[in-house]
Amino acid sequence: MTDKTTDEKNKPFSVALFGTSNGVIRNGYAGYFANSPKVEPFTNFSLGASTSSYVFYRSGHGNLADYEFCILDLCVNDGRWLETGHVKPATWTAVLMDFCERLVAMGTLPIILILPSPDFPDCKPKIRSLARRVAKKLHLPFFDGYDLLAAAMATEHAPPMDNFFRDSVHVHEWLGQEISRLIVRALPHLRKGLAKAGEPIQTEIQRHHVLKLPEVDPANCVSRGTSLIREDFKHITSNAPPLTIALPDDSMVLACAVDMTGCRGYLELEGDGVHHQYMTGIYTKDDWPEQNMLFGFRPIQGDVKARDGQIKLRSVPEDSRKPVLDPASDLHAELLMHALIVRAPEEKMAVAHPYTGRIDMMRLTKEADIDRIARRAMSDEAKRTETRQMEV
C-alpha cells in the first residue's frame, strides 16, 4: 500500500505566474519553473508592458483554483510608475489586495515576488514597502529580491548592483533563474504552512472588473492578435462621437487595455471631471494594420469617476501640452482600445487565512546561495546588453 504522506511530500508543485516583461524573457526566471521537474503544471500568465491591474484580465484565461501556488511579480513596472506619479500607492495596493483575496478564496496561495529594478540603487522603492505591507497584512509569503541583492553585494566579492541587470529594466536571466531556484526549494516549506489555517483576517477590499469596449459598442471594431493573444479592439477616432459607458457613480477607471501600435494622441475621459491621458508612445505605428499588435495595459494617471452613471471616451489630437513625437501625429488621433479596468468602492470583508508558516522566504536562503550569486555577478554572465529575446 502506498504511503499517502510520502505521496503528498513528493507530489509536484502546481504553479501559476503573473508577471510583466521579466516574466516573458526567454530563458529567464519563468523558464526555470517551466523546466523544473518539481513544478507541474506550470502556466505563465505574464504580460509585458503593462500595469498590474492586467491580472484581472489574464485571470479569466484559466482556472486558478487548479494551482497550489501563484507567483505575483507585479513590482517592476508599477514601481517605476509609482515614482513618477502615474500610479498611486493606494491604487496599486488595492489591486494586489483584491487579487490575493481572490486567490486564497480559490484555495491558491499567492507568493509575492519583489523583483529588483536598477532604477533604485538604494533598494528603497516605494513599491517594495507596499508589497511587504500587503504580505504581512494577509500573512502571505514573499520573496524580496532587494534583500537578495543587498546580501550578495555585502559578500567579499562585492559585486556592484549594475551587474545584476541586463538592461535598464530587466534582471539578468541567470539571476532570474537563481531566484526561481530558491523559490522552488522553498515550496515544501510553504506547503507545510498550508497544513493549518488561521483565523480569517478582517480588512477592506476594493473589487476590480474588466469592461470590454467591443461588448459595449460592437461598431467600428477590429480584430488584432499575435500567436499568443487575439482580441477585438474598439477603433476610436477623433472625428467619431464620444463613446458613452454606463458605470455606477462611485466607480473609478484605473487602466485601459490597448494595442499600443494603434494609439496616437490623447484618450479623453469625461466623468466627474475631464482627464486627458497621453497615449502616443515608442510603439505607435503609422502602418499598424500591417503590424502585429502590441497588447498592454496602461495606467490612467488621474482619478476618473463616473458622473450621472456614465463616463465618456474620446480620442483627442495632440496639442501644445505635449511635444509632437511625429510630424504627422497632430493631424489625427486614434485609439485601439480593448477594455477598461474599473474599481468599485471599498468594502469590509473577512479574508481567508490558509497559510500560517514563515512569510519571509529570504530567511530560507543559505550563505552558500548568496556566495554563488555574488560570484556569478562578477563573471562574464553579468555583462549588460540592451537586447533580449522575448517569448513569442
C-alpha positions in Angstrom: 0.0 0.0 0.0 1.3 3.5 -0.9 2.0 5.8 2.0 -0.2 8.9 1.4 2.1 11.1 3.4 5.0 10.1 1.1 2.9 10.7 -2.0 1.9 14.2 -0.7 5.6 15.0 0.1 6.8 14.0 -3.4 3.9 15.5 -5.3 5.0 18.2 -7.8 4.0 21.8 -7.1 1.4 23.3 -9.4 2.4 26.9 -10.1 0.9 29.9 -12.0 2.8 33.0 -12.7 1.6 36.6 -13.2 4.5 38.8 -14.2 5.3 41.6 -16.6 8.2 41.7 -19.1 10.7 39.9 -16.8 8.2 37.0 -16.9 8.3 36.6 -20.6 12.0 36.9 -21.3 13.2 33.7 -23.0 15.5 31.7 -20.6 14.6 34.0 -17.8 13.1 33.1 -14.4 9.9 31.7 -15.9 11.9 29.2 -17.9 13.3 27.7 -14.7 9.8 26.9 -13.4 8.7 25.6 -16.8 11.7 23.1 -16.9 11.8 22.1 -13.2 10.6 18.5 -12.6 9.4 19.7 -9.2 6.8 22.1 -10.8 3.9 20.5 -12.7 1.9 22.0 -14.1 3.3 25.5 -14.7 1.3 28.2 -16.5 2.7 31.6 -17.3 0.0 34.3 -17.5 2.6 37.2 -17.7 2.0 40.2 -19.9 4.8 42.7 -20.7 4.4 46.5 -21.0 1.5 46.5 -18.5 0.3 47.9 -15.2 -0.5 45.3 -12.6 -4.3 45.5 -13.0 -3.9 43.4 -16.1 -4.2 40.4 -13.7 -8.0 40.7 -13.7 -8.0 40.3 -17.5 -5.5 37.4 -17.6 -7.1 35.5 -14.7 -10.0 34.9 -17.0 -7.8 32.8 -19.3 -7.5 29.8 -16.9 -8.9 28.2 -13.7 -6.6 29.5 -11.0 -8.1 27.1 -8.5 -6.2 24.3 -10.2 -2.9 25.7 -8.8 -1.4 25.3 -5.4 0.7 28.5 -5.7 0.5 31.7 -7.7 3.6 33.8 -8.0 2.9 37.6 -8.4 5.7 39.5 -10.0 4.0 42.9 -10.1 6.6 45.4 -8.7 8.9 46.4 -11.6 6.6 48.4 -14.0 4.3 49.9 -11.4 7.4 50.5 -9.2 8.6 53.0 -11.8 5.1 54.4 -12.4 4.7 55.0 -8.6 7.8 57.1 -8.5 6.7 59.2 -11.4 3.1 59.6 -10.1 1.4 57.7 -12.9 0.2 55.1 -10.3 -0.9 55.9 -6.8 0.2 53.8 -3.9 -3.4 53.2 -2.8 -4.3 52.1 -6.3 -1.6 49.5 -6.6 -2.2 48.2 -3.1 -5.9 47.8 -3.8 -5.1 45.8 -7.0 -2.8 43.5 -5.1 -5.2 43.1 -2.1 -8.1 42.2 -4.4 -6.2 39.7 -6.4 -4.7 38.0 -3.4 -8.1 37.7 -1.8 -9.5 36.1 -4.9 -6.6 33.6 -5.0 -6.9 32.5 -1.4 -10.7 32.2 -1.7 -10.0 29.6 -4.5 -7.5 27.7 -2.4 -4.4 29.0 -4.2 -1.6 30.6 -2.2 -0.2 33.8 -3.6 3.6 34.3 -3.4 4.6 38.0 -3.8 7.8 38.3 -5.7 9.5 41.7 -5.2 11.8 41.6 -8.3 14.5 44.3 -8.1 14.9 47.2 -10.5 18.1 49.1 -11.5 16.1 52.3 -11.0 16.6 52.0 -7.2 20.2 51.6 -6.3 19.4 52.4 -2.7 17.0 49.4 -2.7 14.2 51.5 -1.3 11.5 51.9 -3.9 8.0 52.8 -2.6 6.5 49.6 -4.0 8.8 47.4 -2.0 7.4 48.6 1.3 3.8 48.4 -0.1 4.3 44.8 -1.2 5.8 43.8 2.1 2.9 45.5 3.9 0.3 43.6 1.9 2.2 40.3 2.5 2.3 40.9 6.3 -1.4 42.1 6.4 -2.7 39.0 4.7 0.1 36.7 6.1 1.3 35.7 2.6 4.8 34.5 1.7 7.0 37.0 -0.2 10.5 36.9 -1.8 12.3 40.2 -1.6 14.9 40.5 -4.4 16.3 43.6 -2.9 17.3 41.7 0.2 19.0 39.1 -2.0 21.0 41.8 -3.9 22.0 43.5 -0.6 23.2 40.2 0.8 25.2 39.4 -2.4 26.8 42.9 -2.6 27.8 42.6 1.1 30.0 39.5 0.4 33.7 39.6 -0.1 33.1 39.5 -3.9 31.3 42.9 -3.6 29.6 42.9 -7.0 28.2 46.3 -8.0 24.4 46.5 -8.3 24.6 47.2 -12.0 25.9 43.6 -12.6 22.6 42.1 -11.7 20.7 43.7 -14.6 20.9 43.0 -18.3 19.5 46.4 -19.3 17.7 49.4 -17.7 14.7 47.4 -16.7 15.3 43.6 -16.6 17.2 41.3 -14.3 19.8 39.1 -16.0 18.5 35.7 -17.0 20.9 33.9 -14.7 19.7 36.0 -11.7 16.1 35.3 -12.5 16.8 31.6 -12.6 18.7 31.8 -9.3 15.7 33.4 -7.7 13.4 30.8 -9.2 15.6 28.0 -7.9 15.4 29.5 -4.4 11.6 29.8 -4.7 11.2 26.2 -5.8 13.4 25.0 -3.0 11.2 26.9 -0.5 7.9 25.4 -1.8 8.0 22.4 0.5 8.2 24.8 3.5 5.2 26.7 2.1 3.2 23.5 1.6 3.8 22.7 5.3 2.5 26.2 6.2 -0.8 25.3 4.4 -1.4 22.4 6.7 -3.1 24.5 9.3 -5.3 27.6 8.6 -5.5 30.7 10.7 -8.5 32.8 11.7 -10.0 34.9 8.8 -8.4 38.4 8.5 -10.7 41.3 8.7 -9.8 44.0 6.2 -11.1 46.2 3.4 -11.1 45.2 -0.3 -11.9 47.1 -3.4 -13.2 44.9 -6.2 -12.0 45.4 -9.8 -13.6 44.2 -13.1 -12.8 44.2 -16.8 -15.1 46.2 -19.0 -14.7 45.1 -22.7 -15.4 48.0 -25.0 -16.3 45.9 -28.1 -19.1 44.4 -26.0 -20.4 47.9 -25.1 -20.4 49.0 -28.7 -19.5 46.5 -31.4 -19.4 49.1 -34.2 -16.0 50.0 -35.7 -14.1 47.2 -34.0 -11.1 45.4 -35.4 -9.6 42.0 -34.5 -5.9 42.1 -33.6 -3.6 39.5 -32.4 -0.3 37.6 -32.1 0.5 33.9 -31.8 -0.4 34.2 -28.1 -3.4 36.6 -27.8 -6.1 37.7 -30.1 -8.8 40.2 -29.1 -11.3 42.7 -30.6 -10.5 46.4 -30.2 -12.7 49.4 -30.4 -11.3 51.8 -33.0 -11.9 55.3 -31.7 -11.0 58.2 -33.9 -11.0 61.9 -33.3 -13.9 62.6 -35.7 -16.2 60.0 -34.1 -18.8 60.9 -31.4 -17.8 60.1 -27.8 -18.2 56.5 -26.6 -20.6 56.6 -23.6 -20.2 53.8 -21.0 -22.6 53.2 -18.1 -20.9 52.9 -14.7 -22.0 53.4 -11.1 -21.1 56.9 -9.9 -18.7 55.7 -7.3 -16.7 53.5 -9.8 -13.2 54.6 -10.9 -11.3 53.8 -14.1 -7.8 52.7 -13.3 -6.3 51.4 -16.6 -7.0 50.7 -20.2 -6.1 47.7 -22.4 -4.9 48.9 -25.8 -3.0 47.8 -28.9 -0.1 50.2 -28.4 0.8 50.2 -32.1 -2.5 51.9 -32.9 -2.7 54.6 -30.2 -1.9 58.2 -31.1 -2.9 61.4 -29.3 -4.9 61.6 -26.1 -7.5 59.5 -24.5 -10.1 61.9 -23.0 -12.2 60.5 -20.2 -15.1 62.6 -19.1 -16.8 61.7 -15.8 -17.0 63.9 -12.7 -14.2 65.8 -14.3 -12.2 65.7 -17.6 -8.9 63.8 -17.8 -6.5 63.6 -20.8 -4.2 60.6 -20.9 -1.3 60.8 -23.3 -1.3 57.7 -25.5 1.3 58.2 -28.2 4.4 56.2 -27.4 7.5 54.5 -28.8 5.4 51.6 -30.1 3.0 53.9 -32.1 3.0 52.9 -35.8 1.5 54.6 -38.8 1.1 51.2 -40.5 -0.4 49.4 -37.5 -2.9 47.5 -39.7 0.0 45.6 -41.2 1.8 45.1 -37.9 1.3 42.6 -35.2 -0.5 44.1 -32.2 1.4 45.0 -29.0 -1.1 44.4 -26.3 -0.7 46.2 -23.0 -2.5 47.7 -20.0 -1.7 51.4 -19.5 -2.4 53.1 -16.1 -4.8 56.1 -16.1 -3.0 58.8 -14.2 -5.9 60.9 -13.0 -8.8 60.0 -10.7 -11.6 59.3 -13.2 -15.0 58.6 -11.6 -18.4 58.2 -13.3 -20.9 61.1 -13.2 -24.6 60.6 -13.7 -24.0 56.9 -14.2 -21.6 57.3 -17.1 -18.2 58.0 -18.5 -17.5 59.3 -22.0 -14.4 58.4 -24.0 -12.9 60.4 -26.9 -9.8 60.4 -29.0 -8.2 63.9 -29.0 -5.3 65.1 -31.1 -2.0 66.2 -29.5 -1.6 69.8 -28.7 0.9 72.1 -27.1 0.8 70.4 -23.7 2.9 67.6 -25.1 5.7 67.5 -27.7 4.7 66.1 -31.1 6.7 62.9 -31.5 5.9 62.6 -35.2 5.4 65.5 -37.6 2.1 63.9 -38.8 0.8 62.9 -35.3 -1.0 66.2 -34.7 -3.1 65.7 -37.9 -5.2 62.9 -36.5 -5.8 60.9 -33.3 -6.9 57.3 -32.9 -7.1 54.6 -30.2 -7.3 50.9 -30.4 -9.0 50.0 -27.1 -10.0 46.6 -25.8 -11.1 47.2 -22.2 -11.1 49.4 -19.1 -10.2 48.2 -15.6 -12.8 49.6 -13.2 -12.6 49.7 -9.5 -15.6 49.5 -7.2 -15.9 51.2 -3.7 -14.2 49.7 -0.7 -16.0 47.1 1.3 -15.1 45.3 4.5 -14.8 41.6 4.5 -13.1 38.6 6.1 -10.2 37.3 4.0 -9.3 33.6 4.3 -6.1 32.9 6.1 -4.9 29.5 4.8 -1.2 29.9 5.4 0.4 30.0 8.9 4.0 29.4 8.0 7.0 31.7 7.6 6.3 34.5 5.2 9.8 36.0 4.5 11.3 33.5 2.1 14.7 35.1 2.1 15.1 33.6 5.6 15.2 30.2 3.9 18.2 31.2 1.8 21.7 29.8 2.8 25.0 31.6 2.8 26.2 29.3 0.0 23.3 30.6 -2.2 24.4 34.2 -1.6 28.0 33.4 -2.3 27.2 31.7 -5.6 25.0 34.6 -6.7 27.7 37.1 -5.8 30.3 35.1 -7.8 28.1 34.9 -10.8 27.5 38.6 -10.6 31.3 39.0 -11.1 31.5 36.7 -14.0 31.1 37.2 -17.8 27.4 36.4 -17.3 27.0 39.8 -15.7 27.7 41.8 -18.9 24.9 44.2 -19.8 23.1 44.1 -23.1 20.2 46.2 -24.3 18.8 43.4 -26.4 16.7 40.5 -25.2 14.6 37.7 -26.6 11.0 37.5 -25.6 8.7 34.6 -25.7 6.6 34.5 -28.8 
